[in-house]
Amino acid sequence: MSALESLMTEQGHPPVFASHLDRLACRDLIKTGSHSFFSASLLLPEELREAAYALYAFCRLSDDAVDVENGNGLAILRLKERLDGVYGGEPEPLPSDRCLADVVRRYAIPRYVFDLLLEGFEWDVSGRTYKTLDDVEAYGERVAGSVGAMMAALMGVRDPAMVERACDLGVAMQLTNIARDIGEDAQNGRLYLPLDWFVAAGLDAGDWLKDPQFLPQIGDMTSLLLSRAESLYRRADQAIARLPALVRPAIFAARLLYAEIGRVIHDQGYNSIHERANTSPARKAWLVGAAMQRAARPMPKAALTIQDGLNRPLVAAICLEPPPPRAANKRPGGVKDDLNWVLDLFSDLEVRDRTGRRSS
């Protein structure tokens, strides 16, 4: 235990597990792993941004570990052991685990949220398929709705209607991911489109998976999936507009950047078999500006309607465990400085993308 940790313990505060280098490692992981998420995160107050990096790092590394272990379930057991250490105050000597241990304690993120995430990973490991769209959304609730719930906890949001919309936003993003990755997933023997849709289209899902080619029927399914995602994005908009002013720009940016993937797929004729949808740095910068304009609008006064509320287990897990009161920190600088910073980032990414293409 370091001198700082000993002093904090003596004063009644729990020790801090993560170092500055640990936090930098988590930041670098998201910077290389998800340009869209990293871009949106830059608009968060610094304290929340660092916490979001910790969540992303653990979730991303967990997802990668499950992919590598080829379906034998050992990675899931290993992840559960790591979470035992995180929640038991003895994280393993990994940057992601040490950072996560600090975050879950500081923001009172319940273990159930991570258990649900791992259940989604278990579904992947087992090669599970989904009969209906509701089944697909149940999968999305686990692997992405859980992340929406985590973000709600970071922002101190415990109102059932607000947390419900945060989970909806996560599911919408997952449906967008599924639509974008249909071809890539099929090449890896995975299918996330509802089996009922194949039956209605007169296709055999198993036969198509053996030789995944773009068909008009697959385009129709992709369109349906994105239509459902768009309806969830619009539901989430009503909650995002009610978030504290300091976090509103980042969440609107994440929402718009992900929804843009659907627009690109639309422009490709809903063909994500032969081409993966990508958004240019210039377009991303424009969307960030649009997000900041949305965030500047007055907060709606009408109350949010609740669909399932506390009857949705993920919502109940967050709302029934209120965090200690705390205030988010704001990075110095105004809106103009924020936007200029993000524009500089995209300029840098564009240069690196061009360099990468020339060297490949």
ZICOR-V66388 format. One record per residue. N is the residue number from 1. RES is the residue in one small letter. SS is DSSP state (H for helix, E for strand, L for the rest). NEAR is the number of other C-alpha atoms within 10 Angstrom. D_CENTER is the distance of its C-alpha to the mean C-alpha in whole Angstrom. Layout:
N|RES|SS|NEAR|D_CENTER ; N|RES|SS|NEAR|D_CENTER
This chain:
1|m|L|10|33 ; 2|s|L|10|33 ; 3|a|H|8|36 ; 4|l|H|11|33 ; 5|e|H|15|31 ; 6|s|H|15|35 ; 7|l|H|14|36 ; 8|m|H|14|32 ; 9|t|H|14|33 ; 10|e|H|11|37 ; 11|q|L|9|36 ; 12|g|L|9|34 ; 13|h|L|11|30 ; 14|p|L|16|28 ; 15|p|L|17|28 ; 16|v|L|21|25 ; 17|f|L|22|24 ; 18|a|L|21|22 ; 19|s|L|12|24 ; 20|h|H|9|24 ; 21|l|H|10|23 ; 22|d|H|17|21 ; 23|r|H|21|18 ; 24|l|H|14|19 ; 25|a|H|19|18 ; 26|c|H|24|15 ; 27|r|H|21|15 ; 28|d|H|13|16 ; 29|l|H|20|14 ; 30|i|H|21|11 ; 31|k|H|16|14 ; 32|t|H|9|15 ; 33|g|H|14|12 ; 34|s|L|12|10 ; 35|h|H|17|12 ; 36|s|H|19|10 ; 37|f|H|21|8 ; 38|f|H|22|11 ; 39|s|H|23|13 ; 40|a|H|24|11 ; 41|s|H|24|11 ; 42|l|L|20|15 ; 43|l|L|28|16 ; 44|l|L|23|15 ; 45|p|L|17|18 ; 46|e|H|16|18 ; 47|e|H|14|18 ; 48|l|H|20|15 ; 49|r|H|20|13 ; 50|e|H|20|15 ; 51|a|H|23|13 ; 52|a|H|24|10 ; 53|y|H|26|11 ; 54|a|H|31|12 ; 55|l|H|22|9 ; 56|y|H|23|7 ; 57|a|H|25|11 ; 58|f|H|22|12 ; 59|c|H|19|9 ; 60|r|H|16|10 ; 61|l|H|14|13 ; 62|s|H|19|13 ; 63|d|H|20|12 ; 64|d|H|12|15 ; 65|a|H|16|17 ; 66|v|H|22|17 ; 67|d|H|14|17 ; 68|v|H|11|20 ; 69|e|L|13|22 ; 70|n|L|12|23 ; 71|g|L|17|23 ; 72|n|L|12|25 ; 73|g|L|14|23 ; 74|l|H|13|24 ; 75|a|H|22|21 ; 76|i|H|21|19 ; 77|l|H|12|22 ; 78|r|H|14|22 ; 79|l|H|20|18 ; 80|k|H|14|20 ; 81|e|H|13|23 ; 82|r|H|17|20 ; 83|l|H|22|19 ; 84|d|H|15|22 ; 85|g|H|16|23 ; 86|v|H|24|20 ; 87|y|H|17|21 ; 88|g|L|10|25 ; 89|g|L|17|25 ; 90|e|L|15|26 ; 91|p|L|23|23 ; 92|e|L|16|24 ; 93|p|L|10|25 ; 94|l|L|14|21 ; 95|p|H|23|20 ; 96|s|H|26|16 ; 97|d|H|25|18 ; 98|r|H|24|20 ; 99|c|H|28|17 ; 100|l|H|28|16 ; 101|a|H|25|19 ; 102|d|H|22|19 ; 103|v|H|23|16 ; 104|v|H|20|16 ; 105|r|H|16|20 ; 106|r|H|16|20 ; 107|y|L|22|17 ; 108|a|L|18|19 ; 109|i|L|23|15 ; 110|p|L|21|17 ; 111|r|H|14|17 ; 112|y|H|14|17 ; 113|v|H|22|13 ; 114|f|H|20|13 ; 115|d|H|16|16 ; 116|l|H|20|14 ; 117|l|H|22|11 ; 118|l|H|23|14 ; 119|e|H|15|16 ; 120|g|H|21|14 ; 121|f|H|23|14 ; 122|e|H|19|18 ; 123|w|H|15|18 ; 124|d|H|19|17 ; 125|v|H|19|20 ; 126|s|L|12|22 ; 127|g|L|13|22 ; 128|r|L|14|21 ; 129|t|L|17|22 ; 130|y|L|17|21 ; 131|k|L|16|24 ; 132|t|L|15|23 ; 133|l|H|19|20 ; 134|d|H|11|20 ; 135|d|H|15|19 ; 136|v|H|21|16 ; 137|e|H|21|15 ; 138|a|H|16|15 ; 139|y|H|26|14 ; 140|g|H|24|11 ; 141|e|H|25|11 ; 142|r|H|25|11 ; 143|v|H|26|8 ; 144|a|H|27|6 ; 145|g|H|31|8 ; 146|s|H|28|8 ; 147|v|H|24|5 ; 148|g|H|24|7 ; 149|a|H|30|10 ; 150|m|H|27|9 ; 151|m|H|23|9 ; 152|a|H|25|12 ; 153|a|H|23|14 ; 154|l|H|23|13 ; 155|m|L|17|15 ; 156|g|L|22|17 ; 157|v|L|21|17 ; 158|r|L|21|19 ; 159|d|L|18|20 ; 160|p|H|23|19 ; 161|a|H|20|19 ; 162|m|H|25|17 ; 163|v|H|28|14 ; 164|e|H|29|15 ; 165|r|H|29|14 ; 166|a|H|32|10 ; 167|c|H|28|10 ; 168|d|H|27|11 ; 169|l|H|32|9 ; 170|g|H|27|6 ; 171|v|H|29|9 ; 172|a|H|32|10 ; 173|m|H|28|7 ; 174|q|H|23|8 ; 175|l|H|29|12 ; 176|t|H|24|11 ; 177|n|H|19|10 ; 178|i|H|22|13 ; 179|a|H|30|16 ; 180|r|H|25|15 ; 181|d|L|19|16 ; 182|i|H|23|18 ; 183|g|H|23|21 ; 184|e|H|18|19 ; 185|d|H|17|18 ; 186|a|H|18|22 ; 187|q|H|15|24 ; 188|n|L|9|22 ; 189|g|L|13|23 ; 190|r|L|16|20 ; 191|l|L|23|20 ; 192|y|L|23|18 ; 193|l|L|24|20 ; 194|p|L|19|22 ; 195|l|H|20|25 ; 196|d|H|15|27 ; 197|w|H|19|26 ; 198|f|H|18|28 ; 199|v|H|12|31 ; 200|a|H|9|31 ; 201|a|H|14|31 ; 202|g|L|10|34 ; 203|l|L|15|32 ; 204|d|L|11|32 ; 205|a|H|17|28 ; 206|g|H|13|30 ; 207|d|H|9|32 ; 208|w|H|16|29 ; 209|l|H|17|27 ; 210|k|H|11|30 ; 211|d|L|10|30 ; 212|p|L|20|27 ; 213|q|L|15|29 ; 214|f|L|16|28 ; 215|l|L|13|30 ; 216|p|H|13|30 ; 217|q|H|15|29 ; 218|i|H|23|26 ; 219|g|H|20|25 ; 220|d|H|16|26 ; 221|m|H|19|23 ; 222|t|H|25|21 ; 223|s|H|19|22 ; 224|l|H|15|22 ; 225|l|H|21|18 ; 226|l|H|27|17 ; 227|s|H|16|19 ; 228|r|H|16|18 ; 229|a|H|26|14 ; 230|e|H|19|16 ; 231|s|H|14|18 ; 232|l|H|21|15 ; 233|y|H|23|14 ; 234|r|H|16|17 ; 235|r|H|18|17 ; 236|a|H|24|14 ; 237|d|H|18|16 ; 238|q|H|18|19 ; 239|a|H|21|17 ; 240|i|H|25|15 ; 241|a|L|20|19 ; 242|r|L|18|20 ; 243|l|L|19|17 ; 244|p|L|15|20 ; 245|a|H|15|21 ; 246|l|H|16|19 ; 247|v|H|20|15 ; 248|r|H|21|16 ; 249|p|H|30|16 ; 250|a|H|26|13 ; 251|i|H|26|11 ; 252|f|H|24|13 ; 253|a|H|28|13 ; 254|a|H|23|9 ; 255|r|H|25|10 ; 256|l|H|19|13 ; 257|l|H|25|12 ; 258|y|H|19|10 ; 259|a|H|19|13 ; 260|e|H|19|15 ; 261|i|H|21|14 ; 262|g|H|27|16 ; 263|r|H|14|19 ; 264|v|H|18|20 ; 265|i|H|23|20 ; 266|h|H|17|22 ; 267|d|H|11|24 ; 268|q|L|15|24 ; 269|g|L|13|26 ; 270|y|L|25|23 ; 271|n|L|26|24 ; 272|s|L|24|21 ; 273|i|L|22|23 ; 274|h|L|13|25 ; 275|e|L|14|23 ; 276|r|L|17|19 ; 277|a|L|22|18 ; 278|n|L|12|17 ; 279|t|L|14|17 ; 280|s|L|12|20 ; 281|p|H|20|20 ; 282|a|H|14|22 ; 283|r|H|13|20 ; 284|k|H|22|17 ; 285|a|H|22|20 ; 286|w|H|14|21 ; 287|l|H|20|18 ; 288|v|H|26|17 ; 289|g|H|21|21 ; 290|a|H|15|20 ; 291|a|H|22|17 ; 292|m|H|21|20 ; 293|q|H|13|23 ; 294|r|H|17|21 ; 295|a|H|24|20 ; 296|a|L|13|24 ; 297|r|L|10|25 ; 298|p|L|10|26 ; 299|m|L|15|24 ; 300|p|L|11|25 ; 301|k|L|7|28 ; 302|a|L|8|28 ; 303|a|L|10|26 ; 304|l|L|16|23 ; 305|t|L|11|24 ; 306|i|L|12|22 ; 307|q|L|12|22 ; 308|d|L|13|21 ; 309|g|H|19|21 ; 310|l|H|19|22 ; 311|n|H|10|23 ; 312|r|L|13|19 ; 313|p|H|14|19 ; 314|l|H|24|15 ; 315|v|H|27|16 ; 316|a|H|18|19 ; 317|a|H|18|18 ; 318|i|H|28|16 ; 319|c|H|25|19 ; 320|l|L|13|22 ; 321|e|L|14|21 ; 322|p|L|17|22 ; 323|p|L|18|21 ; 324|p|L|9|24 ; 325|p|L|7|25 ; 326|r|L|10|23 ; 327|a|L|8|23 ; 328|a|L|16|20 ; 329|n|L|13|22 ; 330|k|L|15|22 ; 331|r|L|14|22 ; 332|p|L|9|26 ; 333|g|L|8|27 ; 334|g|L|9|26 ; 335|v|H|14|24 ; 336|k|H|10|26 ; 337|d|H|11|26 ; 338|d|H|19|22 ; 339|l|H|18|22 ; 340|n|H|13|25 ; 341|w|H|14|22 ; 342|v|H|19|20 ; 343|l|H|20|22 ; 344|d|H|12|24 ; 345|l|H|16|20 ; 346|f|H|20|20 ; 347|s|H|15|24 ; 348|d|H|12|23 ; 349|l|H|16|21 ; 350|e|H|15|23 ; 351|v|H|11|26 ; 352|r|H|12|24 ; 353|d|H|14|23 ; 354|r|H|10|27 ; 355|t|H|11|28 ; 356|g|H|10|26 ; 357|r|H|8|27 ; 358|r|H|8|31 ; 359|s|H|7|31 ; 360|s|L|5|29
